[in-house]
């Protein structure tokens, strides 16, 4: 077990480049199973979750060549399907929520799949109903075997159909897309997720020979094809890292430029941070956040307290609510954060309160932040990271605090952020990785 030792209160300065998008990488890498031909993927983030998925593919006998740290080629021309029903697969995939996305391409190409109960963050209930129901409507049969702990799926004849999803699940939409691209006939997916990562997946599949239209909307139309070929693909910059760096710059009164930020794919993210009073300058594909002594949270037009909540794309991503919350701590004004999707994601605020933040946790989904206005600094404490995004929120708080903080369980942070300590040190942060 490792921890971060952080000595806060330093103003940072410099340039930082966001890694490739974690959530896109998990979808794109799963899709290599749809073809026996070579797929080359660039800008892959070198993080725990993605590397674990690649490791699973290697165990399945997918040929993987690490061209460079952030580029790999994959060729699934001799897949060991039986590995997906092994105890080793169950153990490894149970640590990774993203492993569920292997089911769609496995059903599409090999007509059967096994799904263990999902792993990943401890942020609340994350159900598989959207995935399973979609597969069933495409013609798959499933049963849950309590003895081996797997969902067993069989789809000898996938057939296109009209689907209305009960929720615009990103992973559910991705999984159903990958199953339906090789189904017979036409599939429509209404209430589909339309995040940039889903758009990227659809564009790559079309380059492979799929027939997908409606990309970028919540209604996708997919005409099944018999064969998909190889392709090359470049993963977008990670919008969650971009948002995290914006919040970091504001909290630490730092002058930071985010290079190659993928501005065209950020949607409403910059606007939400601007509502906190954070200034930003945009130049080509870079975002410059100048050092600000203070920043003031806007109110609604009627003067009521600003509320920021998560919503399916093009609304605000739930993955950045933890960052927005921690950024509001030193602002002038008040903010209501409403986390609708996950009932446990705000349970890290007790640690921020221990650091001196003025936060009222109203219920599992809502918290009110009363800004400190720089009247007092947060104080360093020892704390533990409960999930990826809360872990980075706590890291931002620690970097802005007076004194030393210890952040334990940083394996959670490493799941989603590549070499975050090394990259922050280049900006001037006093952070080191320690054992124990």
Secondary structure as a PSIPRED ss2 file (coil, helix, strand):
# PSIPRED VFORMAT (PSIPRED V4.0)

   1 X C   1.000  0.000  0.000
   2 X E   0.000  0.000  1.000
   3 X E   0.000  0.000  1.000
   4 X E   0.000  0.000  1.000
   5 X E   0.000  0.000  1.000
   6 X E   0.000  0.000  1.000
   7 X E   0.000  0.000  1.000
   8 X C   1.000  0.000  0.000
   9 X C   1.000  0.000  0.000
  10 X C   1.000  0.000  0.000
  11 X C   1.000  0.000  0.000
  12 X C   1.000  0.000  0.000
  13 X E   0.000  0.000  1.000
  14 X E   0.000  0.000  1.000
  15 X E   0.000  0.000  1.000
  16 X E   0.000  0.000  1.000
  17 X E   0.000  0.000  1.000
  18 X C   1.000  0.000  0.000
  19 X C   1.000  0.000  0.000
  20 X E   0.000  0.000  1.000
  21 X C   1.000  0.000  0.000
  22 X H   0.000  1.000  0.000
  23 X H   0.000  1.000  0.000
  24 X H   0.000  1.000  0.000
  25 X H   0.000  1.000  0.000
  26 X H   0.000  1.000  0.000
  27 X H   0.000  1.000  0.000
  28 X H   0.000  1.000  0.000
  29 X H   0.000  1.000  0.000
  30 X H   0.000  1.000  0.000
  31 X H   0.000  1.000  0.000
  32 X H   0.000  1.000  0.000
  33 X H   0.000  1.000  0.000
  34 X H   0.000  1.000  0.000
  35 X C   1.000  0.000  0.000
  36 X C   1.000  0.000  0.000
  37 X C   1.000  0.000  0.000
  38 X E   0.000  0.000  1.000
  39 X E   0.000  0.000  1.000
  40 X E   0.000  0.000  1.000
  41 X E   0.000  0.000  1.000
  42 X E   0.000  0.000  1.000
  43 X C   1.000  0.000  0.000
  44 X C   1.000  0.000  0.000
  45 X C   1.000  0.000  0.000
  46 X C   1.000  0.000  0.000
  47 X C   1.000  0.000  0.000
  48 X H   0.000  1.000  0.000
  49 X H   0.000  1.000  0.000
  50 X H   0.000  1.000  0.000
  51 X H   0.000  1.000  0.000
  52 X H   0.000  1.000  0.000
  53 X H   0.000  1.000  0.000
  54 X H   0.000  1.000  0.000
  55 X H   0.000  1.000  0.000
  56 X H   0.000  1.000  0.000
  57 X H   0.000  1.000  0.000
  58 X H   0.000  1.000  0.000
  59 X H   0.000  1.000  0.000
  60 X C   1.000  0.000  0.000
  61 X C   1.000  0.000  0.000
  62 X C   1.000  0.000  0.000
  63 X E   0.000  0.000  1.000
  64 X E   0.000  0.000  1.000
  65 X E   0.000  0.000  1.000
  66 X E   0.000  0.000  1.000
  67 X E   0.000  0.000  1.000
  68 X E   0.000  0.000  1.000
  69 X C   1.000  0.000  0.000
  70 X C   1.000  0.000  0.000
  71 X E   0.000  0.000  1.000
  72 X E   0.000  0.000  1.000
  73 X E   0.000  0.000  1.000
  74 X E   0.000  0.000  1.000
  75 X E   0.000  0.000  1.000
  76 X C   1.000  0.000  0.000
  77 X C   1.000  0.000  0.000
  78 X C   1.000  0.000  0.000
  79 X C   1.000  0.000  0.000
  80 X C   1.000  0.000  0.000
  81 X H   0.000  1.000  0.000
  82 X H   0.000  1.000  0.000
  83 X H   0.000  1.000  0.000
  84 X H   0.000  1.000  0.000
  85 X H   0.000  1.000  0.000
  86 X C   1.000  0.000  0.000
  87 X H   0.000  1.000  0.000
  88 X H   0.000  1.000  0.000
  89 X H   0.000  1.000  0.000
  90 X H   0.000  1.000  0.000
  91 X H   0.000  1.000  0.000
  92 X H   0.000  1.000  0.000
  93 X H   0.000  1.000  0.000
  94 X C   1.000  0.000  0.000
  95 X C   1.000  0.000  0.000
  96 X C   1.000  0.000  0.000
  97 X H   0.000  1.000  0.000
  98 X H   0.000  1.000  0.000
  99 X H   0.000  1.000  0.000
 100 X H   0.000  1.000  0.000
 101 X H   0.000  1.000  0.000
 102 X H   0.000  1.000  0.000
 103 X H   0.000  1.000  0.000
 104 X H   0.000  1.000  0.000
 105 X H   0.000  1.000  0.000
 106 X H   0.000  1.000  0.000
 107 X H   0.000  1.000  0.000
 108 X H   0.000  1.000  0.000
 109 X H   0.000  1.000  0.000
 110 X H   0.000  1.000  0.000
 111 X C   1.000  0.000  0.000
 112 X E   0.000  0.000  1.000
 113 X E   0.000  0.000  1.000
 114 X E   0.000  0.000  1.000
 115 X E   0.000  0.000  1.000
 116 X E   0.000  0.000  1.000
 117 X C   1.000  0.000  0.000
 118 X C   1.000  0.000  0.000
 119 X C   1.000  0.000  0.000
 120 X C   1.000  0.000  0.000
 121 X C   1.000  0.000  0.000
 122 X C   1.000  0.000  0.000
 123 X C   1.000  0.000  0.000
 124 X C   1.000  0.000  0.000
 125 X C   1.000  0.000  0.000
 126 X C   1.000  0.000  0.000
 127 X C   1.000  0.000  0.000
 128 X C   1.000  0.000  0.000
 129 X H   0.000  1.000  0.000
 130 X H   0.000  1.000  0.000
 131 X H   0.000  1.000  0.000
 132 X H   0.000  1.000  0.000
 133 X H   0.000  1.000  0.000
 134 X H   0.000  1.000  0.000
 135 X H   0.000  1.000  0.000
 136 X H   0.000  1.000  0.000
 137 X H   0.000  1.000  0.000
 138 X C   1.000  0.000  0.000
 139 X C   1.000  0.000  0.000
 140 X C   1.000  0.000  0.000
 141 X E   0.000  0.000  1.000
 142 X E   0.000  0.000  1.000
 143 X E   0.000  0.000  1.000
 144 X E   0.000  0.000  1.000
 145 X E   0.000  0.000  1.000
 146 X C   1.000  0.000  0.000
 147 X C   1.000  0.000  0.000
 148 X C   1.000  0.000  0.000
 149 X C   1.000  0.000  0.000
 150 X E   0.000  0.000  1.000
 151 X E   0.000  0.000  1.000
 152 X E   0.000  0.000  1.000
 153 X E   0.000  0.000  1.000
 154 X E   0.000  0.000  1.000
 155 X C   1.000  0.000  0.000
 156 X C   1.000  0.000  0.000
 157 X C   1.000  0.000  0.000
 158 X C   1.000  0.000  0.000
 159 X E   0.000  0.000  1.000
 160 X C   1.000  0.000  0.000
 161 X C   1.000  0.000  0.000
 162 X E   0.000  0.000  1.000
 163 X E   0.000  0.000  1.000
 164 X E   0.000  0.000  1.000
 165 X C   1.000  0.000  0.000
 166 X C   1.000  0.000  0.000
 167 X C   1.000  0.000  0.000
 168 X C   1.000  0.000  0.000
 169 X C   1.000  0.000  0.000
 170 X H   0.000  1.000  0.000
 171 X H   0.000  1.000  0.000
 172 X H   0.000  1.000  0.000
 173 X H   0.000  1.000  0.000
 174 X H   0.000  1.000  0.000
 175 X H   0.000  1.000  0.000
 176 X H   0.000  1.000  0.000
 177 X H   0.000  1.000  0.000
 178 X H   0.000  1.000  0.000
 179 X H   0.000  1.000  0.000
 180 X H   0.000  1.000  0.000
 181 X C   1.000  0.000  0.000
 182 X C   1.000  0.000  0.000
 183 X C   1.000  0.000  0.000
 184 X E   0.000  0.000  1.000
 185 X C   1.000  0.000  0.000
 186 X E   0.000  0.000  1.000
 187 X E   0.000  0.000  1.000
 188 X E   0.000  0.000  1.000
 189 X E   0.000  0.000  1.000
 190 X E   0.000  0.000  1.000
 191 X C   1.000  0.000  0.000
 192 X C   1.000  0.000  0.000
 193 X C   1.000  0.000  0.000
 194 X C   1.000  0.000  0.000
 195 X C   1.000  0.000  0.000
 196 X H   0.000  1.000  0.000
 197 X H   0.000  1.000  0.000
 198 X H   0.000  1.000  0.000
 199 X H   0.000  1.000  0.000
 200 X H   0.000  1.000  0.000
 201 X H   0.000  1.000  0.000
 202 X H   0.000  1.000  0.000
 203 X H   0.000  1.000  0.000
 204 X H   0.000  1.000  0.000
 205 X H   0.000  1.000  0.000
 206 X H   0.000  1.000  0.000
 207 X H   0.000  1.000  0.000
 208 X C   1.000  0.000  0.000
 209 X C   1.000  0.000  0.000
 210 X C   1.000  0.000  0.000
 211 X E   0.000  0.000  1.000
 212 X E   0.000  0.000  1.000
 213 X E   0.000  0.000  1.000
 214 X C   1.000  0.000  0.000
 215 X C   1.000  0.000  0.000
 216 X C   1.000  0.000  0.000
 217 X C   1.000  0.000  0.000
 218 X C   1.000  0.000  0.000
 219 X E   0.000  0.000  1.000
 220 X E   0.000  0.000  1.000
 221 X E   0.000  0.000  1.000
 222 X E   0.000  0.000  1.000
 223 X E   0.000  0.000  1.000
 224 X C   1.000  0.000  0.000
 225 X C   1.000  0.000  0.000
 226 X C   1.000  0.000  0.000
 227 X C   1.000  0.000  0.000
 228 X C   1.000  0.000  0.000
 229 X C   1.000  0.000  0.000
 230 X C   1.000  0.000  0.000
 231 X E   0.000  0.000  1.000
 232 X E   0.000  0.000  1.000
 233 X E   0.000  0.000  1.000
 234 X E   0.000  0.000  1.000
 235 X C   1.000  0.000  0.000
 236 X C   1.000  0.000  0.000
 237 X E   0.000  0.000  1.000
 238 X C   1.000  0.000  0.000
 239 X H   0.000  1.000  0.000
 240 X H   0.000  1.000  0.000
 241 X H   0.000  1.000  0.000
 242 X H   0.000  1.000  0.000
 243 X H   0.000  1.000  0.000
 244 X H   0.000  1.000  0.000
 245 X H   0.000  1.000  0.000
 246 X H   0.000  1.000  0.000
 247 X H   0.000  1.000  0.000
 248 X H   0.000  1.000  0.000
 249 X H   0.000  1.000  0.000
 250 X H   0.000  1.000  0.000
 251 X H   0.000  1.000  0.000
 252 X C   1.000  0.000  0.000
 253 X C   1.000  0.000  0.000
 254 X C   1.000  0.000  0.000
 255 X E   0.000  0.000  1.000
 256 X E   0.000  0.000  1.000
 257 X E   0.000  0.000  1.000
 258 X E   0.000  0.000  1.000
 259 X E   0.000  0.000  1.000
 260 X C   1.000  0.000  0.000
 261 X C   1.000  0.000  0.000
 262 X C   1.000  0.000  0.000
 263 X H   0.000  1.000  0.000
 264 X H   0.000  1.000  0.000
 265 X H   0.000  1.000  0.000
 266 X C   1.000  0.000  0.000
 267 X C   1.000  0.000  0.000
 268 X C   1.000  0.000  0.000
 269 X H   0.000  1.000  0.000
 270 X H   0.000  1.000  0.000
 271 X H   0.000  1.000  0.000
 272 X H   0.000  1.000  0.000
 273 X H   0.000  1.000  0.000
 274 X H   0.000  1.000  0.000
 275 X C   1.000  0.000  0.000
 276 X C   1.000  0.000  0.000
 277 X C   1.000  0.000  0.000
 278 X C   1.000  0.000  0.000
 279 X C   1.000  0.000  0.000
 280 X C   1.000  0.000  0.000
 281 X E   0.000  0.000  1.000
 282 X E   0.000  0.000  1.000
 283 X E   0.000  0.000  1.000
 284 X C   1.000  0.000  0.000
 285 X C   1.000  0.000  0.000
 286 X E   0.000  0.000  1.000
 287 X E   0.000  0.000  1.000
 288 X E   0.000  0.000  1.000
 289 X E   0.000  0.000  1.000
 290 X C   1.000  0.000  0.000
 291 X C   1.000  0.000  0.000
 292 X C   1.000  0.000  0.000
 293 X C   1.000  0.000  0.000
 294 X C   1.000  0.000  0.000
 295 X C   1.000  0.000  0.000
 296 X E   0.000  0.000  1.000
 297 X C   1.000  0.000  0.000
 298 X C   1.000  0.000  0.000
 299 X C   1.000  0.000  0.000
 300 X C   1.000  0.000  0.000
 301 X C   1.000  0.000  0.000
 302 X C   1.000  0.000  0.000
 303 X C   1.000  0.000  0.000
 304 X C   1.000  0.000  0.000
 305 X C   1.000  0.000  0.000
 306 X E   0.000  0.000  1.000
 307 X E   0.000  0.000  1.000
 308 X E   0.000  0.000  1.000
 309 X E   0.000  0.000  1.000
 310 X C   1.000  0.000  0.000
 311 X C   1.000  0.000  0.000
 312 X C   1.000  0.000  0.000
 313 X C   1.000  0.000  0.000
 314 X C   1.000  0.000  0.000
 315 X C   1.000  0.000  0.000
 316 X C   1.000  0.000  0.000
 317 X C   1.000  0.000  0.000
 318 X H   0.000  1.000  0.000
 319 X H   0.000  1.000  0.000
 320 X H   0.000  1.000  0.000
 321 X H   0.000  1.000  0.000
 322 X H   0.000  1.000  0.000
 323 X H   0.000  1.000  0.000
 324 X H   0.000  1.000  0.000
 325 X H   0.000  1.000  0.000
 326 X H   0.000  1.000  0.000
 327 X H   0.000  1.000  0.000
 328 X H   0.000  1.000  0.000
 329 X H   0.000  1.000  0.000
 330 X H   0.000  1.000  0.000
 331 X C   1.000  0.000  0.000
 332 X E   0.000  0.000  1.000
 333 X C   1.000  0.000  0.000
 334 X E   0.000  0.000  1.000
 335 X E   0.000  0.000  1.000
 336 X E   0.000  0.000  1.000
 337 X E   0.000  0.000  1.000
 338 X E   0.000  0.000  1.000
 339 X C   1.000  0.000  0.000
 340 X C   1.000  0.000  0.000
 341 X C   1.000  0.000  0.000
 342 X C   1.000  0.000  0.000
 343 X C   1.000  0.000  0.000
 344 X C   1.000  0.000  0.000
 345 X C   1.000  0.000  0.000
 346 X C   1.000  0.000  0.000
 347 X C   1.000  0.000  0.000
 348 X C   1.000  0.000  0.000
 349 X H   0.000  1.000  0.000
 350 X H   0.000  1.000  0.000
 351 X H   0.000  1.000  0.000
 352 X H   0.000  1.000  0.000
 353 X H   0.000  1.000  0.000
 354 X H   0.000  1.000  0.000
 355 X C   1.000  0.000  0.000
 356 X C   1.000  0.000  0.000
 357 X C   1.000  0.000  0.000
 358 X C   1.000  0.000  0.000
 359 X E   0.000  0.000  1.000
 360 X E   0.000  0.000  1.000
 361 X E   0.000  0.000  1.000
 362 X E   0.000  0.000  1.000
 363 X E   0.000  0.000  1.000
 364 X C   1.000  0.000  0.000
 365 X C   1.000  0.000  0.000
 366 X E   0.000  0.000  1.000
 367 X E   0.000  0.000  1.000
 368 X E   0.000  0.000  1.000
 369 X E   0.000  0.000  1.000
 370 X E   0.000  0.000  1.000
 371 X C   1.000  0.000  0.000
 372 X C   1.000  0.000  0.000
 373 X C   1.000  0.000  0.000
 374 X C   1.000  0.000  0.000
 375 X C   1.000  0.000  0.000
 376 X C   1.000  0.000  0.000
 377 X C   1.000  0.000  0.000
 378 X C   1.000  0.000  0.000
 379 X E   0.000  0.000  1.000
 380 X C   1.000  0.000  0.000
 381 X C   1.000  0.000  0.000
 382 X E   0.000  0.000  1.000
 383 X E   0.000  0.000  1.000
 384 X E   0.000  0.000  1.000
 385 X C   1.000  0.000  0.000
 386 X C   1.000  0.000  0.000
 387 X C   1.000  0.000  0.000
 388 X H   0.000  1.000  0.000
 389 X H   0.000  1.000  0.000
 390 X H   0.000  1.000  0.000
 391 X H   0.000  1.000  0.000
 392 X H   0.000  1.000  0.000
 393 X H   0.000  1.000  0.000
 394 X H   0.000  1.000  0.000
 395 X H   0.000  1.000  0.000
 396 X H   0.000  1.000  0.000
 397 X H   0.000  1.000  0.000
 398 X H   0.000  1.000  0.000
 399 X H   0.000  1.000  0.000
 400 X H   0.000  1.000  0.000
 401 X C   1.000  0.000  0.000
 402 X E   0.000  0.000  1.000
 403 X C   1.000  0.000  0.000
 404 X E   0.000  0.000  1.000
 405 X E   0.000  0.000  1.000
 406 X E   0.000  0.000  1.000
 407 X E   0.000  0.000  1.000
 408 X E   0.000  0.000  1.000
 409 X C   1.000  0.000  0.000
 410 X C   1.000  0.000  0.000
 411 X H   0.000  1.000  0.000
 412 X H   0.000  1.000  0.000
 413 X H   0.000  1.000  0.000
 414 X H   0.000  1.000  0.000
 415 X C   1.000  0.000  0.000
 416 X C   1.000  0.000  0.000
 417 X C   1.000  0.000  0.000
 418 X C   1.000  0.000  0.000
 419 X C   1.000  0.000  0.000
 420 X H   0.000  1.000  0.000
 421 X H   0.000  1.000  0.000
 422 X H   0.000  1.000  0.000
 423 X H   0.000  1.000  0.000
 424 X H   0.000  1.000  0.000
 425 X H   0.000  1.000  0.000
 426 X C   1.000  0.000  0.000
 427 X C   1.000  0.000  0.000
 428 X C   1.000  0.000  0.000
 429 X C   1.000  0.000  0.000
 430 X E   0.000  0.000  1.000
 431 X E   0.000  0.000  1.000
 432 X E   0.000  0.000  1.000
 433 X E   0.000  0.000  1.000
 434 X E   0.000  0.000  1.000
 435 X E   0.000  0.000  1.000
 436 X C   1.000  0.000  0.000
